Amino acid sequence: MALADGAELIILAPGVKEFGEDRGIDGLIRKYGYFGTPATLEAVDANADLASDLSAAAHLITDLPNSASRFVGAPGI
């Protein structure tokens, strides 16, 4: 998917109750959120729970926050 600079992607997902493939990853996604590669790598260095589950850390790495676009998720509404 491609978004123009300044675009906003809003995802309405009333059926989404969990993120990730298991409850451990879901908890880490909710705790740390999607803030891009640099922030995720800093969080891995600073937090043992995320450092011990690199599959969750890999899941959190996204280029959206590093772009000029905005991502808004609204699960469970």
N, C-alpha and C positions, 0 to 999 in steps of 0.2 A: 504494500500500500504506500502511496506517496501523498504527502500533504504539502500544500503551499506554505511559505513562510507566513506566520501569523494565523494559520488555520487552527481551529479547535475541533478535536475529535471527542465527542461525547458518546459514551457507551452506556445505554440503559439496559440493565440486565436483571430484571426482577427475579429470574429463576436462579441466579448465581448465589449460592450460599457459602461456598468455600473456594479458595484459590489454591492452585497447586494440585499435586497428585496425592498428597496425604496431609494429615492434620499437622504434622511437624512443619512441613513447608508452608502450609496455610498460615500458621502462627507467625512464621518468620516474615512472610509477605506482608501480613497485617502490621507487624512490628516495625519493619524497615521501609516498606513501600518501594515504589519504582522511582528512583532518582538518578538513574543513569550509571554509567561505568565508574567514573571517578568516585562518586559518593558510595557506591557499593563496595569498591575496593577499600576505601577508608573504613567502612563499617566492618568489613571482614578483619582488617588489622586491629580494630578496637574492640571487637565483641566475640567472645569465645563461642557463643551459641551459633553465630553465623559462620565463623571460621570452621566449625566442626561439621557444617553441612554445606559444602561447596556447590552441591546441586541446587540448593535453594538460592545461593548467591548468584549462580549462573542464570537462574530464572529471573532474578531482579535486574539484570543488566539489560538495558534497553536504550536505544538512541533517541527516543522521544524527548526526554528532558534535555538532551544536548542539542536539540534543534530549536528552531524559532516557532514551533507549534506547541500546542497545549493539549494534554491528555487528561480527560476527566472521566472517572469511572463511577458508576452508581449502581452497585450490585444490591440485590435484596430490597429494592424499593417497591 
